[in-house]
Amino acid sequence: MKQGKAPGKGLRHKVNDGEWIGEISASYGFADWQLVWEHPENYALRKLRKEDPFTLAKGDKIFIPALAAVEVAAATEQTHRFRRKRAKTRLRICIYDLENQPAKNAKFNMAVYMEGSPFPTLEKDDLTTDNKGMVDQLIPAGAGRVKLTFPDLKYEINANLSCLEPLNIEDDKKKLTHGVQQRLSAIGFDPGPVDGKDGPLTQAAVRLFQKFCKDNCMGSFGLQNQRRRCRQATGQGRRRFGQPGK
């Protein structure tokens, strides 16, 4: 997204498709996105999105407060260098192998890309998952994509970090389907194009996810089932080797 102009008295930012609160806050100069999200002016939005800053809908309006001025004492007639603190967030992904077991202590390389940039802004090599198969790394808050490469396992994951579509949009089947597809894609069940269309690939991905969860229900794609099952995916999601990386 474009760099926003720091507000003098505060303003309301209209959310575009795929934006999340950390990215938005960083674009206006806030190192801590919680200062924006927890502002009293955003109380109604927090309640609408059930206190989840990672599920914003296109058109949501977020109040951006004015930046507080900071005074720093410095000697005159000298050159001084000031470093701006970049906002960070934590990336946590649990990696599973073909046997559906945590990929413990697996070596990997990480490349982080800012939204809209083809070049990585952060690269780290020779990292390892923990003893539970978890990737746990600090990355810039405005990151749009992360590439994880596992050389020993010969696998690569391209994780899109855009905001998830909310699942509490009862009267908009396309947006609801889009949110379901985002979650299925994120945990390794390929729904085909993430376009909000309830097609055969999406329905097949739902059935595969249900089978994975040992659910005996048929691949019903009603509104209530979508919400319930994909909330499970958000909380229990796992990236499995052998599934297409996104």
PyMOL commands that set and color helices and strands:
alter all, ss='L'
color gray80, all
select helices_A, chain A and resi 21-27+34-37+40-48+173-186+200-212+223-236
alter helices_A, ss='H'
color red, helices_A
select strands_A, chain A and resi 11-14+61-64+88-96+107-114+120-128+134-140+143-150+155-160+239-240
alter strands_A, ss='S'
color yellow, strands_A
deselect
rebuild
show_as cartoon
